[in-house]
Amino acid sequence: MTIIRPHKSSSIKYFLYSLFGVLLICGGFYISEYTALAETRHSIDTLKGSVGKLQEENADLKNELYTMIDPSRLEAAGVGSGLEKESRPQYVTTNQ
């Protein structure tokens, strides 16, 4: 007597197809997340480089500002413009 079980082999096929589909979906998700992480790291490195450049420019501008407002240069500019340095300045006050 022969026993025929036609659904036994098809259930294994469906299981393997389902397993392959889940692995394919998980693999695609992993690849997309890794790509997003790599892009984020690259943009962070680029921004760090630009921050370094901006800090250098800021230091140069501060150095130029401090050179411009140096007291000896301001005194020379005042004397050149005909201004005099007061030894005892008297400020405007109001009597109360």
C-alpha positions as CSV (number, residue, x, y, z in Angstrom):
1,M,0.0,0.0,0.0
2,T,1.4,3.4,-1.0
3,I,0.8,6.5,1.1
4,I,0.9,9.8,-0.9
5,R,1.6,13.0,1.0
6,P,1.6,15.8,-1.6
7,H,1.7,18.7,0.9
8,K,4.7,17.6,2.8
9,S,7.3,18.7,0.2
10,S,5.5,21.9,-0.5
11,S,5.6,23.1,3.1
12,I,9.4,22.8,3.1
13,K,9.5,24.9,-0.1
14,Y,7.3,27.6,1.5
15,F,9.5,27.6,4.6
16,L,12.7,28.0,2.5
17,Y,11.1,30.7,0.3
18,S,9.9,32.5,3.4
19,L,13.4,32.2,5.1
20,F,15.1,33.5,1.9
21,G,12.6,36.4,1.7
22,V,13.2,37.4,5.3
23,L,17.0,37.2,4.9
24,L,16.8,39.2,1.7
25,I,14.7,41.9,3.4
26,C,17.0,42.0,6.4
27,G,20.0,42.2,4.2
28,G,18.6,45.1,2.2
29,F,17.7,46.9,5.5
30,Y,21.3,46.3,6.8
31,I,22.9,47.7,3.6
32,S,20.7,50.8,3.6
33,E,21.4,51.5,7.3
34,Y,25.2,51.0,6.8
35,T,25.1,53.4,3.8
36,A,23.3,56.0,5.8
37,L,25.8,55.6,8.6
38,A,28.8,55.9,6.3
39,E,27.3,59.1,4.7
40,T,26.7,60.6,8.1
41,R,30.3,59.9,9.2
42,H,31.6,61.4,6.0
43,S,29.5,64.6,6.5
44,I,30.7,64.8,10.1
45,D,34.4,64.6,8.9
46,T,33.7,67.3,6.3
47,L,32.1,69.6,8.9
48,K,35.0,69.1,11.3
49,G,37.4,70.2,8.5
50,S,35.3,73.3,7.8
51,V,35.1,74.1,11.5
52,G,38.9,73.9,11.7
53,K,39.3,76.3,8.8
54,L,36.8,78.7,10.3
55,Q,38.6,78.7,13.6
56,E,41.8,79.6,11.8
57,E,40.1,82.5,10.0
58,N,38.6,83.6,13.3
59,A,42.1,83.7,14.9
60,D,43.5,85.7,12.0
61,L,40.6,88.2,12.3
62,K,41.1,88.5,16.0
63,N,44.8,89.1,15.5
64,E,44.1,91.8,12.9
65,L,41.5,93.4,15.3
66,Y,44.0,93.4,18.2
67,T,46.6,94.9,16.0
68,M,44.2,97.7,14.9
69,I,43.2,98.6,18.4
70,D,46.7,98.5,19.9
71,P,47.0,101.5,22.3
72,S,50.3,102.7,20.8
73,R,48.8,102.7,17.3
74,L,45.7,104.6,18.6
75,E,47.9,107.2,20.2
76,A,49.9,107.7,17.0
77,A,46.7,108.1,15.0
78,G,45.3,110.6,17.6
79,V,48.5,112.7,17.5
80,G,48.4,112.5,13.7
81,S,44.9,113.9,13.7
82,G,45.8,116.8,16.0
83,L,44.3,115.3,19.2
84,E,45.9,115.7,22.6
85,K,46.1,113.2,25.4
86,E,44.5,114.7,28.6
87,S,46.5,113.9,31.8
88,R,43.5,114.7,34.0
89,P,40.3,114.4,32.1
90,Q,37.2,116.2,33.6
91,Y,34.0,114.5,32.7
92,V,30.6,116.2,32.4
93,T,28.7,115.9,35.7
94,T,25.4,117.2,37.0
95,N,24.9,118.8,40.4
96,Q,22.2,117.1,42.3
